[in-house]
Amino acid sequence: MGMEIIKVSTKGQIAIPISMRKKLSIETGDSLVAFTYGDTIMLKVIKLPSSEEFKKTLDEAQQWAKDNGLKESDVNDFVKNSRKNYSQ
């Protein structure tokens, strides 16, 4: 695990050290999500797939569903039940 001390600017900004950016392939314009837990802040790089990667994954998921006899209504029911269980 890498660790470095960084400072918060007067505008509340921080800079991610170059060694960490290189290790995680973080480039200008990339997005990160911040999580807090107690007094801890965690950053996670968000890498969105390209449209080609997304289409390939979607095609694979649709083929898997077809191969396993799932219908669109089954997916809708699953989402509905998941939302219901999540809100409880």
C-alpha positions in Angstrom: 0.0 0.0 0.0 1.4 3.4 -0.9 1.1 6.3 1.5 2.1 10.0 1.2 1.2 13.0 3.2 -0.6 15.7 1.2 -2.0 19.1 2.2 -5.4 20.7 1.6 -5.2 24.0 -0.3 -7.2 27.1 0.8 -9.8 26.1 -1.8 -10.2 22.6 -0.2 -8.3 20.9 -3.0 -5.7 18.2 -2.8 -3.2 16.9 -5.4 -2.7 13.2 -5.9 1.0 12.5 -6.0 2.4 11.6 -9.4 3.7 8.2 -8.2 0.1 7.2 -7.2 -1.4 8.6 -10.5 1.1 6.6 -12.5 0.6 3.4 -10.5 -3.2 3.7 -10.9 -3.1 5.1 -14.5 -5.0 8.2 -13.5 -5.0 10.8 -16.2 -6.3 14.3 -16.6 -10.1 14.3 -16.8 -10.5 10.9 -15.1 -13.2 10.6 -12.4 -12.9 9.3 -8.9 -15.5 8.7 -6.2 -14.8 9.6 -2.6 -16.1 7.5 0.3 -15.9 8.4 4.0 -15.8 6.1 7.0 -15.4 7.8 10.3 -12.4 10.1 9.9 -11.1 8.2 6.8 -11.5 9.3 3.2 -11.0 6.7 0.4 -10.8 7.5 -3.3 -11.7 5.0 -6.0 -10.9 5.5 -9.7 -13.9 5.2 -11.9 -13.0 3.7 -15.3 -16.0 3.7 -17.6 -15.9 1.2 -20.4 -15.7 2.3 -24.0 -18.9 2.0 -26.1 -17.4 -1.1 -27.8 -16.6 -2.7 -24.4 -20.1 -1.8 -23.1 -21.8 -3.3 -26.2 -19.7 -6.5 -26.0 -20.6 -6.9 -22.3 -24.3 -6.2 -23.0 -24.3 -8.7 -25.9 -22.7 -11.4 -23.6 -25.3 -10.7 -20.8 -28.2 -10.9 -23.3 -26.8 -14.2 -24.7 -26.4 -15.6 -21.1 -29.9 -14.6 -20.2 -31.2 -16.3 -23.4 -29.2 -19.4 -22.8 -30.6 -19.6 -19.3 -34.2 -19.1 -20.3 -34.6 -15.6 -18.8 -37.1 -13.2 -20.1 -37.2 -9.4 -19.8 -40.0 -9.7 -17.3 -37.7 -11.9 -15.1 -35.1 -9.1 -15.1 -37.8 -6.5 -14.2 -39.0 -8.6 -11.3 -35.4 -9.0 -10.1 -34.8 -5.3 -10.1 -38.1 -4.6 -8.4 -37.3 -7.2 -5.7 -33.8 -5.8 -5.2 -35.1 -2.3 -4.8 -37.7 -3.5 -2.3 -35.1 -5.4 -0.3 -32.6 -2.4 -0.4 -35.1 0.1 0.9 -35.9 -2.1 4.0 
